[in-house]
């Protein structure tokens, strides 16, 4: 990790929310882009903590504190991102949710904000959302795109169920394009599942959303 990110990474590791927020502001003031700050510091830091958690080197309280620090960084970064929307309104609507049984929302919220910044109208349904509620909300919101996030293996069947219910119903199938992402989701899984697109980060998510909305090919 670049040396300039070490203080922020340490603050997240130690669960120091206030310090993490301050450090992130300093980095932005020094010219770092918000997207870069997440992809080059926040995500790799959380990945290391996640690996340590899997190896029982850290425990749930540390994981929780680190995620609270990241939430503080997100709260600081969101207004900055939203203050500079990309020119040209997309005028497409998307709903986004973390699937049933899964409470992880850090990455899902980043994707939601990046879609918004890029001109999409986004309804964020939150975490632990059932297939029924996602489909109902997508219909009510008149969405073109349904974005599904999942980080937990045990919740993957619920993501698949949401996809199957949309693709298995002619009315929904013609109406909604589905994007998927999150740790256990790979490009291969996405293809097999019947989803229309996949990305492993928020910038990729925007490119995929533009592509499935017929606005621009994904890179
Ligand atoms: C932070 C964290 C938590 C926090 C979550 C806080 C929050 N509000 O989100 C807390 C402490 C609450 C938590 C709880 C748990 N966690 Co947890 N957690 C993590 C950790 C360390 C980081 C996740 C994260 O935020 N990453 C950073 C973000 C930015 O990345 P991201 O989510 O992948 O999102 C990016 C991309 O995937 C993509 N993307 C994401 N969504 C979407 C959607 C679309 C449509 C697209 C296109 C792209 C896209 O773009 C995003 C931005 O770049 C991971 C480890 C890891 N490496 O992922 C474990 C991890 C996910 N957790 C895990 C576990 C086991 C749990 C618990 C069950 C622990 C427990 N014993 O209670 C509980 C789960 C409770 C539940 N029912 O959900 C396991 C899951 C194992 C598995 N695969 O099944 C992991 C992998 C840790 C591990 N190695 O064991 N966790």
Boltz pocket constraint, residues with backbone or C-beta under 6 A from the ligand:
constraints:
  - pocket:
      binder: B
      contacts: [[A, 42], [A, 43], [A, 46], [A, 47], [A, 48], [A, 49], [A, 50], [A, 51], [A, 53], [A, 54], [A, 60], [A, 63], [A, 64], [A, 67], [A, 101], [A, 102], [A, 103], [A, 104], [A, 105], [A, 106], [A, 107], [A, 108], [A, 110], [A, 111], [A, 146], [A, 147], [A, 148], [A, 149], [A, 150], [A, 151], [A, 152], [A, 153], [A, 154], [A, 179], [A, 180], [A, 181], [A, 182], [A, 183], [A, 184], [A, 197], [A, 198], [A, 199], [A, 200], [A, 201], [A, 202], [A, 203], [A, 204], [A, 205], [A, 208]]
      max_distance: 6.0
